[in-house]
């Protein structure tokens, strides 16, 4: 089974979750989705990740983005773990966090295998830390993989979603280390006439380093 690549349709699935049955992508039409896997419930790195995602859930929803978690554990294990997090765990000022996004029960590894989340040289019984960012047309737009020992940077995941949404809305690219509000890159001309027009025309708020790399102020500034 080949894992999806950037630009592919995200594989569809029906799954039992902590929030009831979900049908993907039908239940998420018109929304961005962050589908992420974790190795196992009741593990320390995963606990810090889930708390951080839960603390940011409303931020993502304001961006029309929904979270879906997954591990190869039963829904009962998920529920017990999420309740333990809510009732007992405090980390970096986060506490009493109710994790409202669905967490998939994937005991048979059906969804994990469709998304290449099982990597045998890491583990045959646990998923790696995979992240798939999926657009409102159910196309895969970003794929991130982390080893089991390394926690994810949720601010970076949020930054990627913002950049993808900006590209979709404005057809601009984002440079290295871009943060919201920084200058963005204007598409490069693909004809000689376009190059001449770009080099011969000055525009307020636009900075050209050469014909193939021009930046402009972020529309949000």
N, C-alpha and C positions, 0 to 999 in steps of 0.2 A: 504494500500500500504506500503510494507516494504522498508525502506531506505536501500541503498547499504551499505555493510560492507567492511572492508579492505580485499582485494583479490577478491572481486566480480567484474563482468563486470560493468563498469559505464553505467547507463541507457542512452539509445540513445534518441535524440530529434532533432526536427527541430524548429528553433525559429527566430523571427524577432529581429534584434539587431540594434544598432546605426551604425554598419558597414555593414548592409545588412543581408540577410538570411544566417544562418549557419546550417549545418547538422553535428551533433555530433554523433559519433566520426569520421565519414568519412572525414570531412574537416581537421582533425588534425592527420591523420595517420603519425606515426613516430615521433610525438612530445609529450613532457610532457605538461600537462595542469593544470593550477590552476583555478578551477571553484569556484567562491566565491559569496555569497549573501550578500546584505545589506538591512537594514529595509526600507529605503525610500530615495528618492531624496530630495535635499534641506534640509538635516539634517547635523548638525555640525560634529558629529563623522565620518559619512560616507564621508563627504567632505575631512577631513584630510586623511582618508584611501585612497581615490581615488587619491588624489594628490601624496601621497607617492608611491602607485603602479605605477602611471604614470611616476614618476621620476626614477623608477627602471625598466621600461619596457625593455629597451635595455639590461640591465644586465641579465634579464630573457631570452631574445631572444638569447643572447650569450650562454646560457645554454640549448638551444633548448626547451625552455619553453614558452608557450603562456598563456595569461591571458584572462579570460572570467568573466564578472560581471553579476549580476542579481538582480533585485528587482521587486516587484509587482507594477510597474508603467508603463505608456505608453512610447513608444519610443520618443514621442514628449516631455514628461517631462524629459526624460533622456537627450535629445539633449539640451533643455533649461538649464538644470542644468550644463551639461558639458561645455557649452559655457560660463555660468556665472563663473565657476571655471577658465576657460582660460583667461577671460577678466578682472576679478575683484579681485580674491582671491589671497592673498599672505600669505604664512604660512611657518615659519622656513626657510626662504630664497627661498622657491619654489614659482614661479609665472609664468604666461604665459604658463601654462602647457596644451598642447593639449593631451587629453585622446584618444589614438588611438585604444585601445583594445575594442572589442565589449561588449556592455552592453545589456542584454536580456530584452525584453519586456515580462512580464509574468503576464498579467492582470488576466488570468484564473487560475493562480497558477499551471499550468501543470508541468513545470520543477521543481518548488519548492517542489511540493508534491512528485515527483519521488525521490528527494534527501533528503527528510525529513527536508527541510528548514523551514517549517511552524510548529511551536510548540505552540499549542493552549493556554497553560497556560502563555506563554509570550505574544502572540498576534495572533489573527485569521486573521488579515489583513496585517501583515508585516512579512517578513522573519527575522529569527535570523541571526547572523553573522557566517555563515557556510563556511568552506573551504574544498574543496576536491582536493587533489593532485592525478592526474591520469597519468599513465605511457603511453609510446608509443603503448602499446598493449591494451589500453583503460581499464586497470585494476585500481581499486581504491587502492592507496598505503598509503594514510594518510587522516584522517578525523579530523577536528578541529571545535569546536563549542564555540562561545563566546556569552555572553549576549548582549543585545542591547546597554547597557550603556558602554561597554568596547571596546575600539579600539584595533585592532589586531597589532601584532608586525611583520612587513613585513620582517625584517632581520631574524627573527626566521623561517618564511615561506621559505625564500631563503635558510637558513641553512639546513632545512629538505630536500629540493629538492637536494641540493648538496650531502647530506648523502645518500639519496635514489639512486642517480645516481652512487655514489661510490660503494654502495652495489651491484647494478646491474652489474657494470663493473668488480669489483674486488672480489665480494663475501666476503666482510669484514663487520663487524658491527662497530658502533661508540659508545663510552662510554658517560657517563653523562657529560653534558656541553661541548661536543666536538665542536671544531671549525676547519674549514679547515686548514690543516697543522699539527694538533695534531695527536698523535699516534692513530692507529685504532686497533680493536680487530680481531684476527685471529679466524676462526671457531674452535669450541671445538671438539676434537676427540671423536668419538662415539664407539670405540672399545678399549679393553684392549691393543692390540698391538699398536694402535695409541697413547695411553697414554704413553706406554713405550718408543716409538720412540720420542715423544715430550720431555719427561723428560731426555732422554739420548743424546739429540742432541742440541748443542748450535749453534746459528746462529747470525751473526753480525746484529745489528739493531733490534733484537727481545728480548723482556723482558717478562719472565714468572713469574707471581706472584704465581701461582700454576698450576697444570695440566690442569685445566679447564678455566684459564684466562691468555692468552698470548697476548701481544700487539706488534706491529711493527711500524716502522716509516711510516708516510703517504707517498705514492708514489709521491705526489706533492712537498714534501720538497726538 
